[in-house]
């Protein structure tokens, strides 16, 4: 009722390169036992509900954004469609993230996962115990990205929010296909909740977050935690998340010339991430297909405008969260460059995004009851 709703987009790419694969996935989606009747709409939310926040300048008027696009074009990574292309892009993005901030303590750990150990990096901003925790999943289309790629922005989030950040190196495709990534993400989150005290954290103040593919994983982990009964999560930060594996909404056709994420790019990576018999209606693949979003943690969804084919599904997700009684805010950065969370060194929108995420987390954590000492 009093929930706030805003807007959203995604940046992780995906793809189904062959016609038989597209047909098989489509048929499996239509035969899904999950709710497939979520209304697809090209209309924005009613203005009284859609309290849109636009953050940052439009790329067309922003010399910083134009310079970023020029750099991406020069590096040959404007529309990375193959695994090699995406991995090349995620080696390049950290060059745009600025000077790393000093953090009180940073430690890499090995924690148990469903198929062996999972590496996590723990950022601790101070010596105080009982700090709140953000479990973060990096982007990269489920095929790229690592702990080093996201080191700079997560240092900044830890310092600004004054929270512990646990960055998770989940398994990647094509070496490990679905459900490897979400199961690793859930296992890491469960471990953090069960061992919060051992890293100086508060088990009652745990949030999840991620960008692109990591935003998908964060949303999926909240569904898993609800279905499996734990852990208790107080917030979710979804930075241009992929929420629907389908590309049948009109925006995927009208925004076919997007400078980064296109229908073809999404199909290409999706075919790498998902087994051939995957069901696109599975909520652990497409969170928007969950039958209900009730009893999920409040959400901040970061989106960007311009050529954004995923904007519609993100608006729809925020609307459904609101309808199911979950507070959801979507903050839109008009025409920002995909991956801008990683580009705070060269892009003002990246700096603003880090500050906005840290502020939302800090406000949530400060209003949440702490664990007893």
Secondary structure, DSSP 8 states (H G I E B T S, - for coil): ----B------------SHHHHHHHHHHHHT-SS--------S---TTTB--EE-S--GGG-HHHHHHHHHHHHTT-TT--SHHHHHHHHHHGGGGS-S----SEEEEEEEEETTEEEEEEEEE-SS-SSEEEEEEE--STTTS--TTTTHHHHHHHHHHHT-EEEEEE---TTTS-TTHHHHHHHHHHHHHHHTGGGGTEEEEEEEEEEETHHHHHHHHHHHHHHHHT-----EEEEES----S---STHHHHTTT-SS--HHHHHHHHHHHS-TT--TT-TTT-GGG-S--TT--EEEEEEE-SS-TTHHHHHHHHHHHHHTT--EEEEEETT--TTGGG-TTT-HHHHHHHHHHHHHHHHHHHTS-----
